[in-house]
Amino acid sequence: DYHDNLYVVLSGTKSFDLYAPSDAPYLYPRGKLARIHPNGRINYLGEETLQDGSRRGAERALDAAVRQERCARELEEAEGAVEN
């Protein structure tokens, strides 16, 4: 379960112990805590994300990739128009 809180047991049983996000410093985290988001998402040093799990700057990178693809199409169309 990454962030959607979905778990399927196909056979047997499974039990869960649930803790409040504020309890994280008192548990055994797998690394050094950097931040705990209000929704409970834990960030470890060197692995910081936004509270939805995306990396900082991911939205800007996606926008840049979309713009680059659009520009490449426009350039291809302009080159085709010049050739005709």
C-alpha positions as CSV (number, residue, x, y, z in Angstrom):
1,D,0.0,0.0,0.0
2,Y,1.6,3.2,-1.1
3,H,-0.8,6.0,-0.3
4,D,-4.3,4.7,-1.3
5,N,-4.8,2.6,1.8
6,L,-5.9,-0.4,-0.3
7,Y,-4.8,-3.9,0.8
8,V,-6.2,-7.2,-0.6
9,V,-5.7,-10.5,1.2
10,L,-6.2,-13.5,-1.1
11,S,-5.7,-16.1,1.5
12,G,-5.4,-16.2,5.3
13,T,-5.6,-13.1,7.5
14,K,-3.8,-9.8,7.9
15,S,-3.9,-7.4,10.8
16,F,-2.8,-3.8,11.0
17,D,-1.7,-1.6,13.8
18,L,-2.6,2.0,13.0
19,Y,-0.8,5.0,14.5
20,A,-1.4,8.7,14.3
21,P,1.1,10.6,12.1
22,S,2.2,12.4,15.2
23,D,3.5,9.1,16.7
24,A,6.1,8.6,13.9
25,P,9.0,10.0,15.9
26,Y,8.4,7.4,18.5
27,L,8.2,4.4,16.1
28,Y,10.9,2.8,14.1
29,P,11.0,4.7,10.8
30,R,13.2,3.4,8.0
31,G,15.2,6.7,7.8
32,K,15.6,10.1,9.4
33,L,12.3,12.0,9.4
34,A,12.3,15.2,7.4
35,R,8.6,16.1,7.5
36,I,5.2,14.7,8.3
37,H,2.5,16.2,6.1
38,P,-1.0,16.9,7.6
39,N,-2.4,14.0,5.7
40,G,0.1,11.6,7.4
41,R,2.5,11.2,4.4
42,I,6.0,10.9,5.9
43,N,9.1,12.4,4.2
44,Y,12.5,11.1,4.9
45,L,15.7,13.2,4.4
46,G,16.7,13.1,0.8
47,E,13.3,11.9,-0.3
48,E,11.1,14.9,0.2
49,T,7.8,15.0,-1.7
50,L,4.6,17.0,-1.6
51,Q,1.8,15.7,0.4
52,D,0.3,13.9,-2.6
53,G,3.5,12.0,-3.1
54,S,4.7,14.0,-6.1
55,R,8.2,15.4,-6.2
56,R,8.8,19.2,-6.0
57,G,9.0,20.6,-9.5
58,A,7.3,17.6,-11.1
59,E,4.4,19.8,-12.3
60,R,6.8,22.3,-13.9
61,A,8.7,19.5,-15.6
62,L,5.5,18.1,-17.0
63,D,4.4,21.5,-18.2
64,A,7.8,22.0,-19.9
65,A,7.6,18.5,-21.6
66,V,4.1,19.3,-22.9
67,R,5.2,22.7,-24.2
68,Q,8.3,21.1,-25.8
69,E,6.1,18.5,-27.6
70,R,3.7,21.2,-28.8
71,C,6.6,23.2,-30.2
72,A,8.1,20.2,-31.9
73,R,4.7,19.6,-33.6
74,E,4.4,23.2,-34.6
75,L,7.9,23.2,-36.0
76,E,7.2,20.0,-38.0
77,E,4.0,21.5,-39.4
78,A,5.9,24.8,-40.4
79,E,8.7,22.8,-42.1
80,G,6.0,20.8,-44.0
81,A,4.3,24.0,-45.1
82,V,7.6,25.5,-46.3
83,E,8.4,22.4,-48.3
84,N,5.0,22.5,-50.1
